[in-house]
Each structure stands twice: as C-alpha cells, then as structure tokens.
Amino acid sequence: MSKNLRIVLLLMLMGLVSIEEILGSNVQLDSIARDTTFILIKEVTVTANRQKSIAFDGTAAVSILNKQDLLYQAPMSMPDALVSAPSVWMQKTNHGGGSPFVRGLTGYQTLLLIDGIRFNNSTFRSGPNQYLNTIDPLMIDRIEVVRGQGSVQYGSDAIGGVVQMMSHTPRFSSEGTSWDGYLYGKYLSDDMEQTGRLSLDVGMKNTAISAGFTAKNLGDIVAGGSLGKLSPTGYNESSIDFKLLQKTNNGQLFTVAYQQHLQKDVPLYHKIIDGSYSTYNFDPQQRDLAYLKWYAPTNNKWLNNIRIITSFQNAFEGRIKQKKNDTKIKNENDKVTTVGTVLEVISKPSEFWNISSGVEYYHDKVRSSAFVNQENSTIKNKIRGLYPDNSMADNFALYSLHSFEMERFNFSLGGRYNLVQLSLNDEFFGETTINSDAFVGNVGITYKVNSKHHIIGAVNSGFRAPNINDVSSLGIADFRYEVPNYDLEPEKSLNFEVGLKSRFQRFSSNIYFYQNNLTNLITNVKATYNGQNTIDGVQVYQRTNVNNTVIRGVEADVEYVITPKILAQANLTYTYGQNQSKDEPMRRIPPLFGRLGIFWHVNSQIKLDGSFMYANKQERLSQGDIDDERIAGGGTPSWETLDLNAHYLRKNIRIQTGIKNLFDEAYRTHGSGLDGIGRSIWISLTLFI
C-alpha cells in the first residue's frame, strides 16, 4: 500500500471517532463561506427527496459538486467533471464518451437527469456509453449523485443510483436592470483542448435571462509515460443554452429553457486501434432539450406548491463504420424524440411531515435507419437500422414520498408504480407490444445520537424495465453481433445500507456499508441467427434474463478545515461484485479507489489546490472482462496521479492554470477504451462583463 493511500485511510478512520476536542475551532459552520475562508456548511439536496432537504439529516448517500468545485477543476467534459465526485467511478470508452459507475453499475442501470427531467431514453445502451458527454459542463452550476436508490423517486433505470445535473439559473434584480456575464477561454498543451465560451445574464425585477455559447476543439490525447499520442481520439463540439425566468406578483414562476449540444466526427478509438475498423465515428452526436416549468405556491397545506414540467428532447446519433480492408461503408442513424410531462405536488400537513407526490409520463419515438455503399459510390443500399423504425416507448408512473421528523428520529417512506410499454413493428421479426410494470418502495431511518452523530439505515427496492435497445437491437456492438429477444423481463434490485454521519465545526465524515441484491439481470449469451453462430466472423449473442448478482461495498468521505484558509477532502470506495448465477466476478466492477484534495485560499486573489487520485489493481475479472480487448491480460494495473492548480482573481479577470498528471503516469481507468492524459499544462482566462 502506498504512503499516500495510507494517508487517505487514516483520514477515513478519523471520521469514526470524536475529534471535536482535538480540532478545536471558533469557525461558525452554518453560514455562507467567505471568499478567503473555508466553512463547512450543511449541504442541501433536492435529488434525494425531490424537494429541498438537508443531506446530513436524510438517509440517502449523496455526492455533491457545486459551482466552486467545478470552477476549481475546469473540466474538459461532463465525465471529467464527475471524476472528483466522492464514490463515483468514471470510465471512458472513448474521448467523446464517459459513463459514471455508481455502486458498481453504469449505462442504463444508472439514471441521468438534467434539471429534473429524465435524460435516459429507450435506446440507452448497457455498460459504458457516451451520452453524458453531450452535456456542456460550463452551463452546469451543480451536480448531485444519489447512490444506491432512486427508483422510487424517479423510476426505471435507477438501480445503481441517480446523477442529476442542474443548469445555470439567472437571478432577478431588485434594483433596475443588472447585467452579468463573461468571456472564457482555455488551452491544454499539445493542442488537446481549445475551448471558448460566451455567457450573458440579464436580471430585472420579474424577469431573468441567461444565454451561453460554447465551442471546443479537442485534439488527440497525449497519454502518460511512453504511450504517446492516441490517434484518432480528437473531435469538435459546440453547445448553446438559454433560460428565461418570469415571476408573477402572486409568487408563480415560469421557466423556459433550451439546450443544444452537437459533436462531429467522434472516433471510437479502441475499435480503430485494434485493427478491426479503419473508420468508426459518431457523426453527428446531437442532443436538444426544450422545457417549460410552472411553479405555483399556495397557502393550502396539502397543496403547498405545485410544479408542472413539460419537456421535449431530441437525441440523434449517427455512426459511420468501415471495416479494415473492406470497401463497404455503413451509415447508421438513430433519432429518439421524447415528450415528457411531470405534475408534482408538495404538501406540508404539519411542521414535521413533508410529502412529494406526482404523476409522470414520457413518450419516446425512435426513428432508425441504415444504408451501405461502396467507396467512391453514391448508390446507397438501404438495410434495417439498429432498431425497428418507428418504435415507441411509453413510461407512466405515480409516486408519493414522505418524510417525518420525530424527536431523535427522521423517517423517509415512499412508493412508486411504474408501467413501461414498448411498441415495435419489425420488418424482420414482426409486430409486438411488451408491457413491464413494477411497484417499488423505500424506507429509511435516521437516528440522531446527538447533534454531531447520525446513524442511518435504509432499504430500497428498484427496477429497470427492458428498453428498445434490449429487446430489438440487431447488429454489431463491441465484440458481439446482437439479435433481438422480445421475451425479456424487468431487472430488479433490493438495496440495504447502514451508515454513520458525523459533523463538527471543522470536520465532517460519512461512511456507508451496503449490499445490493440484483435479480433477473439482462446479459448477452451466445446464440444463433438463421442457424449461424457467427455473422461476418463475429459471434452472435442475444440478451436474456439469466443473472442474479450481489454487489457489496464501503464508501467513506471526510472534510477537514485544517485552518480557515486550508481545506482537506478525502474519499475512499471499495466495491465487490459477484455474479452468483455464473459463480464469477461481476463484469466491470471498479477497483478500490480514492481521492485526496487540498485547497488553500492564500488570500482573496490567489487560491491553490492539489488533487491526488489512486486506483488499485483490478484483477477480479469476469469472462466478459477477459474477452474485452480494452482490459489488459491479468487485469488493469494500479495507478496514481497528482494534479496541481492555481487560481488568480482580480476585479474583472480570472486566470487559472494547472498541471495534470504531474509525474506523467501511464495509466488506464479499468474498463476504458483509451489511456489517461499524460503530464500536461492548462491555462484559462475569464473576462467578466
């Protein structure tokens, strides 16, 4: 065990004992932190209960990244932003993709939300995927990760947890019209990143507007050690965002927002470098989201406030593929149009009882097409797309969440009924309708030992309904050729956890122990198609409910205000996954990993920080891991990286710079399709309007 890891472990263990007398401090905790001092505030979460609540008092395990956290990182992408979230493991299949692992689960087993709206759609893939990368981190003010629960609050897919990203919201002005904005530019050495953004806010008494535009040129990654440039990995992207808030004299609030993110020519690096493809690009990868929110407070305790969200989303994915030494080029295009409506009512029957109840409906329509043509030919031969064209998915749910405060106890109870219907008319496999429904519930208890120590316990059931990708995918994915199966059933989970939360004036800690029992897991098994077990030399697979698995783990994190100007943060996560049906390790389980961060506010103008990250070797491999060309024989080696950053702020200018991977470590995150960035220097300049 490295010396640095022992430091992290020591900090974790300190959180299990009372150190108030050891630390001693006059720092006031429950106030807003000043620019030059660190104060541990009680974080507020909205994702855990669908309404504002103090994270320390609740039963949910929550990781939070606020605007300052994101500012310190200056992340290249949304997956990069989540790297520092406690107990979240980030895997990158390619430079243009990154998928969070929450308690050992990723892909469509972890639910993504943007501004309270479901981001997952009916074509989300299993395992790591690229969808999170279509959200611009520069338009995000806050990220919340709820670990181990979410199906009761948000429905299908949240059996690992929920990741919610909250976009920037402009402020009203009580005195005339206020203008705020900035021009931002960033450069990463070796032309690995060139980013520019223009953002503008306008605030009036009853109206507030924000708008932003971001453009990025992301070059090929230069990896650590002697690995050199990884080509092709680079691509270009752009995004726009707009938000309008309008309030009325009686307290109602209307929000109109639009977001668009466009990526071009994003290469799937591992498919090209292994020699199987000369071209494998996502082109384009586009996301559009428009929504209208209406919020209305009342004086009725049963209708304390009402919220309605109506949303419209387009997700377009194009893929251009050409195998090595083949003259045929294949173009695939999938477009998912999603219309959603959420009606939510917040009730406060008493001072100690809060209720969030509602109804949700999302409708997906999938357009899928493909064609093949020869090089230097304009003649296109149409073939079946990855999914049946004009497929539809309907997702309907009713839910009610309750929280109670009773002296030393806080209780949370909730239930949800969810129905998902898939309607497919496949030109090869016929017409079918698939219905999946489930009732899920949760119960949690917080016991307040005293004002500084809380013990929590929770039981949560969850489910994931088979989606259109599961039941109807036809074509090559990773190292397999998938064929449809219309007889799939929902995946189910039952999660148990206990934890201890401690909070002092200068020190806070959280430690959780959990076990998640998963049944009916959908996995790919070898099959035949038209009597053949291989197509174009690729093994045929079909998705089937065959696996029962168990995931156990320990998560711990601490914060320590060493002095009013110096803050230390550390977290450590251990995950154990076992496929009981196959008597082998569960696929893609992250290794033991942790992070130690030090933040020093030298004065009101200069701030310094450092981040040490550690991942142990992962040698517990499933057969799928062994067959995966992205994972080295014998497993993924351990690695350590150190990043150092400096920030300078004066009047209307901010300059930031940093060194990534100071010791030029050659490393790869377990399960990733490319290696990590080597030693490099970045600099950014922000001019405030």
Order of alpha helices (4+ residues) and beta strands (2+ residues): alpha-alpha-beta-beta-beta-alpha-alpha-beta-beta-beta-beta-beta-alpha-beta-beta-beta-beta-beta-beta-beta-beta-beta-alpha-beta-beta-beta-beta-beta-beta-beta-beta-beta-alpha-beta-beta-beta-beta-beta-beta-beta-beta-beta-beta-alpha-beta-beta-beta
